[in-house]
């Protein structure tokens, strides 16, 4: 990269556009999810509502902007399912030239982490820890770069070495860095029994806790989805879904939106399969692609049921059924401690 390019990037303001301040749905109203719902032996794609901006997300995005402008070493933490990865992803996607997301911190060796950081800024590095000095020189010359590390934990043997490398990079270059994990990460870092080991890191950390959806947020979300997708939720179904959204153990935003999507698909399938109804011509029918020489073990066809001409009802029994399926289809390894 030549000096003119570096100077031009330093002069650019990555935050010319304001962050969204209203409670709105992000991106499209619905997007295809990663799984399917099977009804009477036939598979239907389930549609998953997107996340929305609500107070906790807006507050966190403001903190990330502050960390960028103040060149902070930030610890972002919150229970599994509160929306940490979603916020980091949105922040990276909004400012991809300046904010770089590395989602697999725990699985990387220290040398691999440095290589990934180099890849983010177009700097090829070799897999050895001494390359940190090459990386630091480029960051000092370039400036304006922030790194976000997701899924950070202290459980793998190289975690301390990686955090120490990040601390040194931050101190030497002033590059803002965010490490993100569950509350166990916070507790382990600030455990008084480990102070001697982590004191050089925690004395430079700023902290921000994510707390997830509020009851009001979940209720507003259900209202928006019901209007946009031609649904009706019974009151017990609403309360069951809100309990999922607010749960810090077996729920959270991922569970909340996934269960809503599965309920919507099931309700639509039941509507179109009822006597006197048929699937409309605009129902998308997909034959899954099979790599050459491979056998496909699933259904030959997967249907996507469109919105119904009249509202479909989602009741508590349907929510509870889909919650049980969620726990088996999307198992979570809950953090210890």
C-alpha positions as a Python dict, from the first residue, in 0.01 Angstrom:
ca = {
    (1, 'X'): (0, 0, 0),
    (2, 'X'): (153, 333, -103),
    (3, 'X'): (175, 644, 115),
    (4, 'X'): (-97, 827, -80),
    (5, 'X'): (-344, 546, -12),
    (6, 'X'): (-253, 542, 358),
    (7, 'X'): (-292, 919, 387),
    (8, 'X'): (-630, 905, 209),
    (9, 'X'): (-759, 633, 445),
    (10, 'X'): (-640, 829, 748),
    (11, 'X'): (-831, 1135, 626),
    (12, 'X'): (-1161, 946, 586),
    (13, 'X'): (-1422, 962, 861),
    (14, 'X'): (-1574, 616, 911),
    (15, 'X'): (-1864, 759, 1111),
    (16, 'X'): (-2013, 1009, 869),
    (17, 'X'): (-2351, 834, 887),
    (18, 'X'): (-2534, 838, 1221),
    (19, 'X'): (-2627, 512, 1389),
    (20, 'X'): (-2993, 416, 1388),
    (21, 'X'): (-3162, 553, 1698),
    (22, 'X'): (-3512, 411, 1653),
    (23, 'X'): (-3648, 68, 1730),
    (24, 'X'): (-3649, -68, 1376),
    (25, 'X'): (-3597, -400, 1207),
    (26, 'X'): (-3257, -443, 1048),
    (27, 'X'): (-3213, -539, 684),
    (28, 'X'): (-3507, -727, 531),
    (29, 'X'): (-3812, -823, 731),
    (30, 'X'): (-3751, -1192, 674),
    (31, 'X'): (-3454, -1394, 555),
    (32, 'X'): (-3413, -1764, 486),
    (33, 'X'): (-3283, -1948, 790),
    (34, 'X'): (-3045, -2243, 815),
    (35, 'X'): (-3290, -2524, 882),
    (36, 'X'): (-3629, -2664, 790),
    (37, 'X'): (-3950, -2772, 957),
    (38, 'X'): (-4084, -3120, 880),
    (39, 'X'): (-4461, -3166, 878),
    (40, 'X'): (-4614, -3502, 782),
    (41, 'X'): (-4286, -3608, 624),
    (42, 'X'): (-4256, -3299, 405),
    (43, 'X'): (-3992, -3030, 467),
    (44, 'X'): (-4068, -2657, 466),
    (45, 'X'): (-3811, -2381, 506),
    (46, 'X'): (-3876, -2177, 814),
    (47, 'X'): (-3840, -1803, 792),
    (48, 'X'): (-3649, -1628, 1064),
    (49, 'X'): (-3733, -1269, 1158),
    (50, 'X'): (-3427, -1044, 1171),
    (51, 'X'): (-3302, -881, 1486),
    (52, 'X'): (-3416, -531, 1563),
    (53, 'X'): (-3241, -229, 1707),
    (54, 'X'): (-3351, -179, 2066),
    (55, 'X'): (-3210, 17, 2357),
    (56, 'X'): (-2936, -228, 2460),
    (57, 'X'): (-2809, -263, 2102),
    (58, 'X'): (-2814, 113, 2044),
    (59, 'X'): (-2628, 169, 2372),
    (60, 'X'): (-2367, -91, 2276),
    (61, 'X'): (-2312, 53, 1929),
    (62, 'X'): (-2255, 394, 2089),
    (63, 'X'): (-1997, 234, 2318),
    (64, 'X'): (-1821, 73, 2022),
    (65, 'X'): (-1803, 411, 1849),
    (66, 'X'): (-1663, 563, 2165),
    (67, 'X'): (-1405, 284, 2189),
    (68, 'X'): (-1303, 357, 1830),
    (69, 'X'): (-1270, 733, 1874),
    (70, 'X'): (-1100, 704, 2217),
    (71, 'X'): (-867, 419, 2111),
    (72, 'X'): (-990, 194, 2391),
    (73, 'X'): (-919, -167, 2478),
    (74, 'X'): (-1279, -273, 2540),
    (75, 'X'): (-1426, -579, 2710),
    (76, 'X'): (-1782, -641, 2585),
    (77, 'X'): (-1968, -915, 2769),
    (78, 'X'): (-2318, -1050, 2823),
    (79, 'X'): (-2510, -1375, 2854),
    (80, 'X'): (-2528, -1612, 2558),
    (81, 'X'): (-2815, -1497, 2337),
    (82, 'X'): (-2823, -1128, 2436),
    (83, 'X'): (-2713, -1013, 2089),
    (84, 'X'): (-2337, -959, 2120),
    (85, 'X'): (-2243, -1126, 1792),
    (86, 'X'): (-2526, -949, 1611),
    (87, 'X'): (-2409, -606, 1726),
    (88, 'X'): (-2046, -680, 1637),
    (89, 'X'): (-2150, -807, 1294),
    (90, 'X'): (-2367, -503, 1223),
    (91, 'X'): (-2090, -268, 1335),
    (92, 'X'): (-1838, -442, 1110),
    (93, 'X'): (-2078, -448, 814),
    (94, 'X'): (-2154, -78, 852),
    (95, 'X'): (-1785, 21, 853),
    (96, 'X'): (-1605, -268, 676),
    (97, 'X'): (-1305, -57, 571),
    (98, 'X'): (-1225, 43, 928),
    (99, 'X'): (-1379, -215, 1164),
    (100, 'X'): (-1267, -576, 1130),
    (101, 'X'): (-1439, -873, 1294),
    (102, 'X'): (-1250, -1191, 1389),
    (103, 'X'): (-1519, -1431, 1514),
    (104, 'X'): (-1311, -1734, 1616),
    (105, 'X'): (-1067, -1606, 1879),
    (106, 'X'): (-1073, -1923, 2089),
    (107, 'X'): (-988, -2160, 1804),
    (108, 'X'): (-684, -1961, 1687),
    (109, 'X'): (-327, -2003, 1800),
    (110, 'X'): (-141, -1679, 1882),
    (111, 'X'): (39, -1691, 1545),
    (112, 'X'): (-286, -1764, 1358),
    (113, 'X'): (-450, -1467, 1528),
    (114, 'X'): (-176, -1237, 1403),
    (115, 'X'): (-213, -1376, 1050),
    (116, 'X'): (-589, -1307, 1060),
    (117, 'X'): (-530, -952, 1179),
    (118, 'X'): (-285, -905, 895),
    (119, 'X'): (-536, -1043, 645),
    (120, 'X'): (-791, -786, 762),
    (121, 'X'): (-566, -500, 654),
    (122, 'X'): (-412, -663, 349),
    (123, 'X'): (-84, -754, 518),
    (124, 'X'): (39, -1111, 455),
    (125, 'X'): (212, -1249, 764),
    (126, 'X'): (385, -1574, 846),
    (127, 'X'): (258, -1793, 1127),
    (128, 'X'): (502, -1691, 1396),
    (129, 'X'): (466, -1464, 1696),
    (130, 'X'): (756, -1239, 1595),
    (131, 'X'): (536, -1108, 1312),
    (132, 'X'): (365, -891, 1572),
    (133, 'X'): (630, -625, 1509),
    (134, 'X'): (551, -618, 1136),
    (135, 'X'): (181, -586, 1218),
    (136, 'X'): (245, -307, 1466),
    (137, 'X'): (450, -109, 1214),
    (138, 'X'): (170, -130, 957),
    (139, 'X'): (-97, -30, 1208),
    (140, 'X'): (106, 272, 1320),
    (141, 'X'): (154, 379, 959),
    (142, 'X'): (-204, 322, 856),
    (143, 'X'): (-417, 417, 1158),
    (144, 'X'): (-797, 421, 1170),
    (145, 'X'): (-834, 45, 1221),
    (146, 'X'): (-1038, -131, 1490),
    (147, 'X'): (-1043, -504, 1565),
    (148, 'X'): (-1340, -690, 1715),
    (149, 'X'): (-1278, -1037, 1861),
    (150, 'X'): (-1581, -1256, 1929),
    (151, 'X'): (-1613, -1580, 2129),
    (152, 'X'): (-1324, -1487, 2357),
    (153, 'X'): (-1261, -1717, 2652),
    (154, 'X'): (-973, -1800, 2885),
    (155, 'X'): (-1023, -2175, 2868),
    (156, 'X'): (-772, -2263, 2597),
    (157, 'X'): (-398, -2278, 2680),
    (158, 'X'): (-302, -1995, 2442),
    (159, 'X'): (-566, -1745, 2557),
    (160, 'X'): (-337, -1552, 2791),
    (161, 'X'): (-67, -1526, 2524),
    (162, 'X'): (-321, -1396, 2272),
    (163, 'X'): (-457, -1135, 2512),
    (164, 'X'): (-104, -1024, 2597),
    (165, 'X'): (-31, -983, 2225),
    (166, 'X'): (-344, -772, 2185),
    (167, 'X'): (-249, -561, 2485),
    (168, 'X'): (96, -495, 2339),
    (169, 'X'): (-50, -413, 1997),
    (170, 'X'): (-296, -173, 2156),
    (171, 'X'): (-29, -2, 2367),
    (172, 'X'): (219, 28, 2082),
    (173, 'X'): (-19, 138, 1806),
    (174, 'X'): (-322, 288, 1979),
    (175, 'X'): (-546, 66, 1764),
    (176, 'X'): (-885, 24, 1934),
    (177, 'X'): (-959, -339, 2020),
    (178, 'X'): (-1274, -507, 2152),
    (179, 'X'): (-1278, -854, 2307),
    (180, 'X'): (-1623, -1008, 2347),
    (181, 'X'): (-1744, -1300, 2557),
    (182, 'X'): (-1988, -1428, 2816),
    (183, 'X'): (-1992, -1315, 3183),
    (184, 'X'): (-1756, -1600, 3270),
    (185, 'X'): (-1485, -1413, 3078),
    (186, 'X'): (-1544, -1104, 3293),
    (187, 'X'): (-1541, -1304, 3617),
    (188, 'X'): (-1222, -1489, 3529),
    (189, 'X'): (-1037, -1173, 3426),
    (190, 'X'): (-1133, -989, 3744),
    (191, 'X'): (-1101, -1283, 3983),
    (192, 'X'): (-875, -1163, 4266),
    (193, 'X'): (-698, -1499, 4266),
    (194, 'X'): (-580, -1433, 3909),
    (195, 'X'): (-491, -1068, 3955),
    (196, 'X'): (-116, -1120, 3930),
    (197, 'X'): (-161, -1294, 3594),
    (198, 'X'): (-409, -1057, 3432),
    (199, 'X'): (-334, -724, 3603),
    (200, 'X'): (-144, -586, 3302),
    (201, 'X'): (-454, -653, 3087),
    (202, 'X'): (-738, -548, 3316),
    (203, 'X'): (-573, -219, 3415),
    (204, 'X'): (-608, -115, 3050),
    (205, 'X'): (-956, -251, 2988),
    (206, 'X'): (-1277, -56, 2971),
    (207, 'X'): (-1592, -268, 3020),
    (208, 'X'): (-1941, -270, 2876),
    (209, 'X'): (-2212, -520, 2970),
    (210, 'X'): (-2495, -615, 2733),
    (211, 'X'): (-2821, -706, 2903),
    (212, 'X'): (-3040, -811, 2612),
    (213, 'X'): (-3405, -743, 2544),
    (214, 'X'): (-3642, -580, 2788),
    (215, 'X'): (-4002, -699, 2820),
    (216, 'X'): (-4116, -387, 2634),
    (217, 'X'): (-3874, -460, 2347),
    (218, 'X'): (-4001, -816, 2307),
    (219, 'X'): (-4363, -702, 2309),
    (220, 'X'): (-4296, -433, 2047),
    (221, 'X'): (-4115, -687, 1831),
    (222, 'X'): (-4408, -929, 1838),
    (223, 'X'): (-4641, -647, 1736),
    (224, 'X'): (-4425, -554, 1438),
    (225, 'X'): (-4389, -914, 1319),
    (226, 'X'): (-4764, -980, 1359),
    (227, 'X'): (-4846, -678, 1143),
    (228, 'X'): (-4588, -746, 873),
    (229, 'X'): (-4650, -1120, 845),
    (230, 'X'): (-5028, -1135, 889),
    (231, 'X'): (-5033, -1316, 1224),
    (232, 'X'): (-5215, -1319, 1552),
    (233, 'X'): (-5052, -1429, 1877),
    (234, 'X'): (-5272, -1542, 2165),
    (235, 'X'): (-5191, -1370, 2495),
    (236, 'X'): (-5044, -1691, 2649),
    (237, 'X'): (-4830, -1734, 2334),
    (238, 'X'): (-4704, -1377, 2366),
    (239, 'X'): (-4610, -1432, 2730),
    (240, 'X'): (-4436, -1762, 2651),
    (241, 'X'): (-4231, -1596, 2376),
    (242, 'X'): (-4142, -1301, 2597),
    (243, 'X'): (-4018, -1543, 2866),
    (244, 'X'): (-3791, -1700, 2603),
    (245, 'X'): (-3658, -1358, 2497),
    (246, 'X'): (-3577, -1259, 2855),
    (247, 'X'): (-3422, -1592, 2960),
    (248, 'X'): (-3048, -1573, 3028),
    (249, 'X'): (-3004, -1952, 3033),
    (250, 'X'): (-3212, -2133, 2768),
    (251, 'X'): (-3335, -1839, 2565),
    (252, 'X'): (-3225, -1503, 2435),
    (253, 'X'): (-3272, -1325, 2105),
    (254, 'X'): (-3161, -1616, 1887),
    (255, 'X'): (-3410, -1853, 2050),
    (256, 'X'): (-3684, -1588, 2043),
    (257, 'X'): (-3655, -1512, 1671),
    (258, 'X'): (-3597, -1874, 1570),
    (259, 'X'): (-3902, -2000, 1757),
    (260, 'X'): (-4117, -1722, 1610),
    (261, 'X'): (-4003, -1820, 1262),
    (262, 'X'): (-4075, -2189, 1316),
    (263, 'X'): (-4418, -2107, 1457),
    (264, 'X'): (-4499, -1890, 1156),
    (265, 'X'): (-4401, -2165, 914),
    (266, 'X'): (-4599, -2430, 1102),
    (267, 'X'): (-4907, -2207, 1121),
    (268, 'X'): (-4892, -2138, 747),
    (269, 'X'): (-4846, -2505, 661),
    (270, 'X'): (-5146, -2598, 878),
    (271, 'X'): (-5351, -2327, 704),
    (272, 'X'): (-5268, -2441, 351),
    (273, 'X'): (-5315, -2810, 437),
    (274, 'X'): (-5658, -2750, 594),
    (275, 'X'): (-5969, -2870, 403),
    (276, 'X'): (-6065, -2628, 128),
    (277, 'X'): (-5714, -2476, 103),
    (278, 'X'): (-5421, -2556, -124),
    (279, 'X'): (-5067, -2429, -146),
    (280, 'X'): (-5064, -2128, -380),
    (281, 'X'): (-4870, -2119, -703),
    (282, 'X'): (-4618, -1873, -556),
    (283, 'X'): (-4500, -2124, -294),
    (284, 'X'): (-4130, -2162, -364),
    (285, 'X'): (-4024, -2518, -432),
    (286, 'X'): (-3654, -2603, -409),
    (287, 'X'): (-3477, -2927, -493),
    (288, 'X'): (-3160, -2920, -278),
    (289, 'X'): (-2837, -2914, -475),
    (290, 'X'): (-2634, -3234, -438),
    (291, 'X'): (-2257, -3240, -504),
    (292, 'X'): (-2149, -3470, -784),
    (293, 'X'): (-2140, -3834, -682),
    (294, 'X'): (-2312, -3767, -349),
    (295, 'X'): (-2646, -3890, -221),
    (296, 'X'): (-2885, -3641, -60),
    (297, 'X'): (-3025, -3789, 264),
    (298, 'X'): (-3313, -3545, 311),
    (299, 'X'): (-3639, -3462, 139),
    (300, 'X'): (-3636, -3431, -238),
    (301, 'X'): (-3827, -3105, -226),
    (302, 'X'): (-3840, -2822, 28),
    (303, 'X'): (-4134, -2580, 14),
    (304, 'X'): (-4147, -2221, 134),
    (305, 'X'): (-4505, -2132, 233),
    (306, 'X'): (-4592, -1767, 157),
    (307, 'X'): (-4799, -1538, 378),
    (308, 'X'): (-5161, -1644, 412),
    (309, 'X'): (-5448, -1430, 275),
    (310, 'X'): (-5597, -1407, 623),
    (311, 'X'): (-5425, -1392, 964),
    (312, 'X'): (-5302, -1721, 1109),
    (313, 'X'): (-5309, -1787, 1482),
    (314, 'X'): (-5006, -1879, 1691),
    (315, 'X'): (-5099, -2022, 2031),
    (316, 'X'): (-4909, -2127, 2341),
    (317, 'X'): (-4907, -2497, 2250),
    (318, 'X'): (-4734, -2422, 1921),
    (319, 'X'): (-4475, -2204, 2098),
    (320, 'X'): (-4402, -2474, 2356),
    (321, 'X'): (-4365, -2737, 2084),
    (322, 'X'): (-4121, -2523, 1890),
    (323, 'X'): (-3931, -2437, 2209),
    (324, 'X'): (-3879, -2809, 2272),
    (325, 'X'): (-3762, -2857, 1914),
    (326, 'X'): (-3533, -2556, 1944),
    (327, 'X'): (-3358, -2711, 2243),
    (328, 'X'): (-3285, -3025, 2042),
    (329, 'X'): (-3216, -2865, 1700),
    (330, 'X'): (-3008, -2574, 1830),
    (331, 'X'): (-2830, -2708, 2139),
    (332, 'X'): (-2632, -2458, 2337),
    (333, 'X'): (-2336, -2538, 2555),
    (334, 'X'): (-2406, -2317, 2851),
    (335, 'X'): (-2098, -2152, 2999),
    (336, 'X'): (-1972, -2287, 3327),
    (337, 'X'): (-1947, -2077, 3637),
}
